[in-house]
Amino acid sequence: MNALIIFLVAMVILVIGYVCYGGWLAKQWGVDPKRPTPAHELEDGVDYVPAPPYVVLGHHFSSIAGAGPINGPIQAAVFGWVPVLLWVLVGGIFFGAMHDFGALFASLRHKGQTLAVVVAENIDNTAKKLFCIFAYLTLLLVVAAFASIVANTFVVSASAAPATNLANEQTAMISVIFIGVAVVYGFVTRGRNIPGPVNIVSAIILIVIMVAIGYSLPLMGIAISLDYDTWMIILGVYILVASVAPVWILLQPRDYLSSYLLYGMIILAIIGIVGASIMGAATDLQIPAFTGFVASNAAFDTSTGQQLVDEAGKTITNKAAASGFLFPALFITIACGAISGFHSLVASGTTSKQLDKEGQAQPIGYGGMLIECVLAVISLCAVGFVWSKYAAGGYASPTAVFADGLSQMLACIPGLADVQGLAYALLILAVSAFCLTSLDTATRLARYMFQELWTPVDKKPEELTGVHKFMANPYVATIITVVIGIILGMTGYSIIWPLFGAANQLLAALALLAVCAWLGNAGRNNKMFFVPMAFMLLATLTSLAITFYQKVTTIMTSGIALAPVLQAILAVLLFVLAIVLAVKGVKTIVATAKKQKASSAE
């Protein structure tokens, strides 16, 4: 594997995909740059706030990325680099980018409302309620997991190494400074027609200053040293405020500023790939092209192929690797780098309420996903560079693989050997920023879903009474979401986390179904959705069936335990939910097609 060739070929294919397929989709769907967007028609200064395209892209990309395009390709690398690359490129162009673009466009044509409303208006109200419940539960798991991930990157522990605690203090300090500066930035720029170049340059300068200050303060003994539970509570308060505050105060400016840190990470990674390849260090990486249709997460020695065992003779596990059959494991493991249901909630939940012009839906919706594909390819190059250590189970997480691989690449460049430690710390910081932006966005999205669950299709929020009015209140919805999410993150989200991949991809299949149904009802070409929709449903249902079989087997051989029992029950519920919604959606699509065919024959 040659890292530079892989990267360049992927870039060319993604650009062609954006111009040709993305442009074709925009024409087929009837994207109208002159049509007023919900951000202008319904501007309220809280959720509906139009913003420049580079600001909205910053929010959208920061929110959808999370750690997904890093974790997925690295975990799936055990299948070899060819399956990973093919799924990232084919899935990204024909599945994920279309999925994100379609969800954003459908929301724009439904007054900026979420996909739950699209489902209600184009399938039926029962399907809407089921979608709301499923999406809300999925988002609760995201809130719990991402809060836990962020807290673990901030925490100071007596059992941790001093270097680890210092790195965590630096990450926490920079993140806190980011939030404070973002609020000030939001107030300063609000209502002012600041030229784009000035806005961009000032943002980059602020990023450099904030990182430099936050990185240096702990070295001078000025740091925030808190334990895990305290950080979880603080994060709970933060996302509680962030979810109900007007987007221009925190969400827009913070995600916009953070996006430059993330773009910087990508640029740094590209420099490392190019530099290491020119120096000959990344031109013949050891990672196999294809390892087989079944992968194991057992650690092994790449020189001998022998599995590694510890002193007690127990097989060592590679904590950064996936396992299972190629289908469906590859397509469940690589989500954000190819297609992810969470993206549809972001696109239809927050992004659609900020879009200035409908013509920007393609670069932000379709293009934003392809940027994630670039990040996924970079992650593949990173794991390939440290393949021997990775295969031997030498990393505790995919994030560590990503940061170590790219920092080692940078160190190959003459004159940059001494920056490896700093580059590693900055890459970890960038990943933490991904997670934090996804965390507060997920909380706001969960609040939307909870409110819509209690809002009948035929009523506006201001018309609600009684229990419906109380539960649909944004503050009540947010408090319930935050309390459940944080408690779950502090106690036991890991018990049901193994099902998140399948739940997320099921959400993608349902989002494709919803947009497909709407386009059919609107008389637009929706045939491009058929294959991706069917494939994602098949992959999800297969994954859930395998999970159920494995958990039942575990229960029968090892006895009843909470984790396998709960996972087996949830797998069945998700399976049934998928079937019910798929049947309802397909019936709607088929009925619409027949009706249109009959009318055209008259």
C-alpha positions in Angstrom: 0.0 0.0 0.0 1.3 3.4 -1.0 -0.3 6.0 1.2 0.2 9.0 -1.1 -1.2 7.2 -4.2 -4.2 5.9 -2.2 -4.9 9.4 -0.9 -4.5 11.1 -4.3 -6.7 8.6 -6.1 -9.3 8.9 -3.4 -9.3 12.7 -3.7 -9.8 12.6 -7.5 -12.7 10.2 -7.2 -14.4 12.2 -4.5 -14.1 15.4 -6.5 -15.5 13.7 -9.5 -18.3 12.3 -7.4 -19.2 15.7 -6.0 -19.2 17.5 -9.4 -21.0 14.7 -11.4 -23.2 12.8 -9.1 -23.9 15.6 -6.6 -24.7 18.0 -9.4 -26.9 15.5 -11.0 -28.9 14.9 -7.8 -29.4 18.7 -7.4 -30.9 18.8 -10.9 -33.1 15.7 -10.4 -34.5 17.0 -7.1 -35.1 20.5 -8.3 -32.8 22.5 -6.0 -33.7 26.2 -6.5 -31.0 28.7 -5.4 -33.6 31.5 -5.6 -36.1 29.8 -3.3 -36.3 31.4 0.3 -35.0 29.1 3.0 -36.7 28.4 6.3 -33.9 30.3 8.1 -35.3 33.5 6.5 -39.0 32.7 6.3 -39.1 31.5 10.0 -36.2 33.5 11.5 -36.7 33.6 15.3 -33.2 34.4 16.6 -33.1 31.1 18.5 -33.2 28.1 16.2 -33.8 29.7 12.8 -30.9 31.9 12.2 -29.4 32.4 8.6 -25.6 32.3 8.5 -22.9 32.5 5.9 -22.2 29.2 4.1 -18.7 28.7 5.6 -20.2 29.2 9.1 -22.9 26.6 8.5 -20.4 24.2 6.9 -18.3 24.6 10.1 -21.2 23.7 12.3 -22.4 20.9 10.0 -19.0 19.3 9.6 -18.0 19.6 13.2 -21.3 18.1 14.3 -21.5 15.1 11.9 -17.9 14.1 12.2 -17.4 13.2 15.9 -14.9 10.4 16.1 -16.7 8.2 13.6 -14.6 8.8 10.4 -11.5 8.0 12.5 -12.7 5.1 14.6 -14.6 3.2 11.8 -11.9 2.8 9.2 -9.3 2.0 11.8 -11.4 -0.7 13.4 -12.3 -2.2 10.0 -8.7 -2.2 8.9 -8.5 -5.8 10.0 -10.3 -6.7 6.8 -7.5 -5.0 4.7 -7.2 -1.6 3.1 -9.1 -2.5 -0.1 -12.5 -3.2 1.5 -12.2 -0.1 3.7 -11.2 2.1 0.8 -13.9 0.8 -1.5 -16.7 1.2 1.0 -15.5 4.7 2.0 -15.5 5.8 -1.7 -18.6 4.0 -3.0 -20.5 4.4 0.2 -19.6 8.0 0.6 -20.5 9.1 -2.9 -23.6 7.0 -3.6 -24.9 6.3 -0.1 -23.7 8.8 2.6 -23.5 12.0 0.7 -26.8 11.4 -1.0 -28.3 10.5 2.4 -27.1 13.8 4.0 -27.9 16.0 1.0 -31.4 14.4 0.7 -32.2 14.8 4.4 -31.1 18.4 4.3 -33.1 19.2 1.2 -36.2 17.4 2.5 -36.0 19.4 5.7 -35.6 22.7 3.7 -38.9 21.8 1.8 -40.6 21.0 5.1 -40.0 24.4 6.8 -36.7 23.3 8.4 -38.4 20.6 10.5 -36.8 17.3 11.3 -37.2 14.0 9.4 -39.9 13.0 11.8 -42.2 15.6 10.2 -41.2 14.3 6.7 -42.1 10.8 7.8 -45.5 12.0 9.2 -46.4 14.0 6.1 -45.3 11.4 3.6 -45.9 8.0 5.3 -48.2 8.3 8.3 -48.4 9.5 12.0 -47.7 6.1 13.5 -44.4 5.9 11.5 -43.6 9.4 12.8 -44.0 8.4 16.4 -41.9 5.2 16.0 -39.2 7.3 14.2 -39.2 9.9 17.0 -38.9 7.2 19.7 -36.1 5.4 17.9 -34.2 8.6 17.0 -34.6 9.9 20.5 -33.3 6.8 22.1 -30.4 6.7 19.7 -29.5 10.3 20.5 -29.6 9.6 24.2 -27.0 6.9 23.7 -24.9 9.5 21.7 -25.2 12.0 24.5 -24.2 9.4 27.1 -21.2 8.1 25.1 -19.9 11.4 23.8 -20.1 13.0 27.3 -18.2 10.0 28.6 -15.6 10.3 25.9 -15.1 14.0 26.4 -14.9 13.6 30.2 -12.2 11.0 29.8 -10.1 13.3 27.7 -10.4 16.0 30.4 -10.1 13.9 33.6 -7.2 13.9 36.0 -6.6 10.7 37.8 -4.2 9.6 40.5 -3.7 6.3 38.7 -2.8 7.9 35.4 0.7 8.8 34.3 1.7 12.4 34.8 2.1 12.9 31.0 -1.5 11.7 30.5 -2.9 14.0 33.2 -1.0 17.0 31.7 -2.3 16.2 28.2 -5.9 16.0 29.6 -5.5 19.3 31.5 -4.3 21.0 28.3 -7.2 19.6 26.3 -9.7 20.7 29.0 -8.2 24.1 29.3 -8.3 24.7 25.5 -11.9 23.5 25.3 -13.0 25.7 28.1 -11.3 28.7 26.5 -13.0 27.8 23.2 -16.4 28.0 24.8 -15.8 31.3 26.4 -14.3 32.9 23.3 -17.1 31.5 21.1 -19.8 33.3 23.2 -17.9 36.6 22.9 -17.3 36.0 19.2 -21.0 35.3 18.7 -22.0 38.6 20.4 -19.3 40.6 18.6 -20.2 39.3 15.1 -24.0 39.2 15.6 -25.8 41.5 13.1 -22.5 42.8 11.6 -21.8 42.4 7.9 -18.2 41.2 8.3 -16.5 40.4 5.0 -15.8 36.6 4.6 -12.0 36.9 4.3 -11.8 39.0 7.5 -14.1 36.6 9.4 -12.0 33.6 8.3 -8.6 35.2 9.1 -9.8 36.4 12.5 -11.1 33.0 13.3 -7.8 31.3 12.4 -5.9 33.8 14.5 -8.2 33.2 17.5 -7.7 29.4 17.1 -3.9 29.7 17.2 -4.0 32.0 20.3 -6.5 29.8 22.2 -4.5 26.7 21.5 -1.3 28.3 22.5 -2.7 29.7 25.7 -4.6 26.6 26.7 -1.6 24.4 25.9 0.8 26.6 27.9 -1.2 27.3 31.1 -1.0 23.8 32.6 2.7 23.8 32.0 2.8 26.9 34.3 0.7 25.2 37.0 -2.6 26.8 36.0 -5.0 24.0 35.2 -8.4 22.5 35.8 -7.9 19.2 37.6 -11.2 17.4 38.1 -12.3 13.8 38.4 -14.6 12.0 35.9 -17.9 12.4 37.8 -17.3 16.2 38.3 -16.6 16.6 34.6 -19.7 14.7 33.7 -21.8 17.0 35.8 -20.2 20.1 34.3 -20.7 18.8 30.8 -24.4 18.1 31.7 -24.8 21.8 32.7 -23.0 22.9 29.6 -25.1 20.9 27.1 -28.3 21.9 29.0 -27.5 25.6 28.3 -26.1 24.9 24.8 -29.3 23.1 23.8 -31.7 25.9 24.5 -29.5 29.0 23.9 -30.0 30.8 20.6 -27.7 29.2 18.0 -25.9 32.5 17.3 -24.6 32.7 20.9 -22.8 29.4 21.2 -23.6 26.7 18.6 -22.8 28.7 15.4 -19.6 30.5 16.6 -18.2 27.6 18.6 -18.7 25.1 15.8 -17.4 27.6 13.3 -14.2 28.3 15.3 -13.7 24.6 16.1 -14.0 23.7 12.4 -10.7 25.5 11.7 -9.1 23.3 14.3 -10.5 20.3 12.4 -9.5 21.6 9.0 -6.0 22.2 10.5 -5.9 18.6 11.6 -6.7 17.5 8.1 -4.0 19.8 6.6 -1.5 18.5 9.2 -2.4 14.9 8.3 -2.0 15.6 4.5 1.4 17.1 5.1 2.4 14.0 7.1 1.2 11.6 4.3 2.9 13.6 1.6 6.1 14.1 3.5 6.4 10.5 4.7 5.7 9.2 1.2 8.3 11.5 -0.4 10.8 10.3 2.2 10.0 6.7 1.3 8.5 5.8 4.7 4.9 5.5 3.5 5.4 4.0 0.0 5.2 0.3 1.0 3.1 -0.1 4.1 2.6 -3.5 5.6 -1.2 -3.5 5.9 -2.6 -6.3 3.7 -4.9 -5.5 0.8 -7.4 -8.1 1.9 -7.3 -10.4 4.9 -10.4 -12.5 4.3 -14.1 -12.5 4.7 -13.9 -13.2 8.5 -11.8 -11.0 10.8 -10.7 -11.4 14.4 -9.7 -8.8 16.9 -7.1 -11.1 18.3 -3.6 -9.5 18.4 -0.9 -11.1 16.2 2.7 -10.7 15.2 2.8 -9.4 11.6 6.2 -11.0 10.9 5.2 -14.6 11.9 1.4 -14.4 11.7 1.1 -16.0 15.1 -1.5 -14.9 17.6 -0.1 -13.2 20.7 -0.8 -14.4 24.3 -0.1 -12.8 27.6 1.9 -14.4 30.5 -1.1 -16.4 31.6 -1.5 -17.8 28.1 -4.6 -15.8 27.3 -5.1 -14.4 23.8 -4.3 -10.7 23.6 -7.2 -8.6 22.2 -6.7 -5.7 19.8 -8.9 -3.1 21.4 -8.8 -0.9 18.3 -10.1 -3.6 15.9 -13.4 -5.0 14.8 -14.3 -8.6 14.3 -16.9 -10.7 12.5 -18.0 -11.5 9.0 -17.2 -8.9 6.3 -20.9 -8.5 5.7 -22.3 -6.9 7.7 -19.5 -6.0 10.0 -17.6 -3.7 7.5 -20.8 -1.7 6.7 -21.8 -1.3 10.4 -18.3 -0.5 11.7 -17.6 2.2 9.0 -20.5 4.6 9.5 -19.5 8.3 9.5 -16.8 7.7 6.9 -19.4 6.2 4.4 -23.0 6.7 5.7 -24.4 7.5 9.1 -27.9 7.9 10.3 -26.8 10.5 12.8 -26.0 12.9 9.9 -29.6 13.0 8.8 -30.7 14.2 12.2 -28.0 17.0 12.1 -28.9 18.0 8.5 -32.6 18.1 9.2 -32.4 19.3 12.8 -29.9 22.2 13.0 -28.3 22.8 9.6 -31.5 23.3 7.7 -32.5 26.1 10.1 -29.3 28.0 9.3 -29.0 27.7 5.6 -28.9 31.0 3.8 -29.7 29.8 0.3 -31.1 26.5 -1.0 -28.3 26.2 -3.5 -25.9 25.8 -0.6 -27.5 22.4 0.2 -25.2 20.5 -2.1 -21.8 21.9 -0.9 -22.8 21.7 2.7 -24.9 18.4 2.7 -23.2 16.5 -0.1 -19.8 18.1 0.2 -19.6 18.0 4.0 -20.0 14.2 3.8 -17.2 13.9 1.3 -14.9 15.8 3.6 -15.6 13.1 6.1 -14.6 10.6 3.4 -11.3 12.4 3.1 -10.8 12.1 6.9 -11.7 8.3 6.7 -9.0 7.8 4.0 -6.5 9.7 6.1 -7.4 7.4 9.0 -6.7 4.4 6.8 -3.3 5.8 5.9 -2.6 6.4 9.6 -3.3 2.8 10.6 -1.4 1.5 7.7 1.7 3.4 8.9 1.7 1.8 12.3 0.2 -1.6 11.2 2.7 -3.8 13.1 2.0 -2.2 16.5 -1.7 -2.0 15.7 -2.0 -5.7 14.8 -0.1 -6.6 18.0 -2.8 -4.9 20.1 -0.5 -2.0 21.0 -3.2 0.7 21.1 -6.0 1.3 23.6 -8.2 3.1 21.1 -8.5 4.0 17.4 -7.9 7.6 18.4 -4.5 6.7 19.7 -3.8 4.8 16.4 -4.8 7.9 14.4 -2.7 10.4 16.4 0.4 8.1 16.6 0.3 7.1 13.0 0.0 10.7 11.7 2.5 12.2 14.2 5.0 9.5 13.2 4.5 10.4 9.5 5.2 14.1 10.3 8.3 13.1 12.2 9.7 11.5 9.0 9.9 15.0 7.4 13.4 16.5 7.8 13.4 19.1 10.5 10.1 17.9 12.1 11.4 15.0 14.1 11.0 16.9 17.4 7.3 17.9 16.7 6.0 14.4 17.1 4.9 14.8 20.7 3.2 18.2 20.0 1.5 16.9 16.9 0.2 13.9 18.8 -1.3 16.2 21.5 -2.9 18.5 18.8 -4.4 15.6 17.0 -5.9 14.2 20.2 -7.3 17.7 21.0 -8.9 17.9 17.5 -10.6 14.6 18.0 -11.9 15.8 21.4 -13.2 18.9 19.7 -15.1 16.7 17.2 -16.8 14.9 20.1 -17.7 18.0 22.1 -19.4 19.7 19.1 -21.3 16.5 18.3 -22.3 16.3 22.0 -24.0 19.6 22.2 -25.6 19.2 18.8 -26.9 15.8 19.7 -28.5 17.2 22.8 -30.3 19.9 20.8 -31.4 17.3 18.3 -32.7 15.0 21.1 -34.7 18.0 22.4 -36.3 18.5 18.9 -37.2 14.8 18.7 -38.7 14.8 22.2 -40.8 17.8 21.4 -42.1 16.5 18.1 -43.0 13.2 19.8 -45.5 15.2 21.9 -46.7 17.4 19.1 -49.5 16.0 16.9 -49.1 16.5 13.2 -52.2 18.7 12.9 -51.2 21.1 15.7 -48.6 23.8 16.1 -46.5 24.0 19.4 -48.4 27.1 20.6 -51.8 25.2 20.2 -50.8 22.4 22.6 -52.5 22.0 26.0 -52.1 19.9 29.1 -49.5 17.1 29.2 -48.6 17.7 25.6 -47.8 21.3 26.2 -45.7 20.5 29.3 -43.7 17.7 27.7 -43.1 19.7 24.5 -41.7 22.6 26.4 -38.1 23.1 25.2 -36.7 23.4 28.7 -38.6 20.3 30.0 -37.5 18.3 27.0 -33.9 19.4 27.4 -33.8 18.7 31.2 -35.2 15.2 30.7 -32.7 14.5 27.9 -29.6 15.8 29.8 -30.5 14.1 33.1 -31.0 10.7 31.4 -28.0 11.1 29.1 -25.6 12.0 31.9 -26.8 9.4 34.3 -26.5 6.8 31.5 -23.0 8.0 30.8 -22.0 7.8 34.5 -23.4 4.3 35.0 -23.9 1.9 32.2 -24.2 3.1 28.6 -21.5 0.6 27.6 -23.9 -2.3 28.3 -26.0 -1.3 25.2 -23.3 0.5 23.2 -22.5 -2.6 21.1 -25.9 -2.1 19.4 -25.3 1.5 18.5 -23.6 0.7 15.2 -26.7 -1.2 14.0 -29.1 1.4 15.4 -27.2 4.2 13.7 -27.2 2.4 10.3 -30.9 1.5 10.8 -31.5 5.2 11.2 -29.7 5.8 7.9 -31.9 3.3 6.2 -35.0 4.9 7.6 -33.8 8.4 6.6 -33.3 7.2 3.0 -36.8 5.7 3.1 -38.3 9.0 4.4 -36.6 11.1 1.7 -37.4 8.6 -1.0 -41.1 8.6 0.0 -41.2 12.4 -0.1 -39.5 12.7 -3.5 -42.0 10.2 -4.9 -44.9 12.2 -3.5 -43.4 15.4 -4.9 -43.2 13.8 -8.4 -39.4 13.8 -8.4 -37.0 11.0 -9.4 -36.4 8.9 -6.3 -35.0 5.7 -7.9 -31.4 6.5 -6.8 -32.6 5.7 -3.2 -33.7 2.1 -3.9 -30.4 0.3 -3.8 -28.8 2.2 -0.9 -32.1 1.9 1.1 -32.4 -1.9 0.5 -28.7 -2.5 1.2 -28.6 -0.6 4.5 -31.8 -2.4 5.7 -30.3 -5.7 4.8 -27.0 -5.0 6.5 -28.7 -3.7 9.6 -31.2 -6.6 9.9 -28.4 -9.1 9.3 -26.3 -7.5 12.0 -29.2 -7.5 14.5 -29.9 -11.2 13.7 -26.3 -12.1 14.3 -26.3 -10.1 17.5 -29.4 -11.9 18.8 -28.0 -15.3 17.9 -24.7 -14.5 19.7 -26.4 -13.2 22.8 -28.8 -16.1 23.1 -25.8 -18.5 22.7 -24.0 -16.6 25.5 -27.0 -16.8 27.8 -27.4 -20.5 27.1 -23.8 -21.4 27.8 -22.9 -18.9 30.5 -26.2 -18.2 32.2 -28.5 -15.2 32.5 -26.7 -11.8 32.8 -27.9 -8.3 32.3 -25.8 -7.2 29.3 -26.5 -10.2 26.9 -30.2 -10.3 27.9 -30.7 -6.5 27.4 -28.8 -6.6 24.1 -30.8 -9.6 22.8 -34.1 -7.8 23.7 -33.1 -4.5 22.1 -31.9 -6.4 19.0 -35.4 -7.9 18.6 -37.1 -4.6 19.2 -34.9 -2.8 16.6 -35.5 -5.7 14.1 -39.2 -5.4 14.5 -39.1 -1.6 14.3 -37.1 -1.8 11.0 -39.6 -4.2 9.5 -42.6 -2.2 10.5 -41.2 1.1 9.2 -39.8 -0.5 6.0 -43.2 -2.1 5.2 -45.0 1.2 5.8 -42.5 3.2 3.7 -42.4 0.7 0.8 -46.2 0.6 0.6 -46.2 4.4 0.4 -43.5 4.5 -2.3 -45.2 1.7 -4.4 -48.7 3.3 -4.0 -47.3 6.7 -5.1 -45.5 5.2 -8.1 -48.7 3.3 -9.2 -50.8 6.5 -8.8 -48.3 8.5 -10.9 -48.1 5.8 -13.6 -51.9 5.7 -13.8 -52.2 9.5 -14.1 -49.6 9.6 -16.8 -51.4 6.9 -18.8 -54.6 8.9 -18.8 
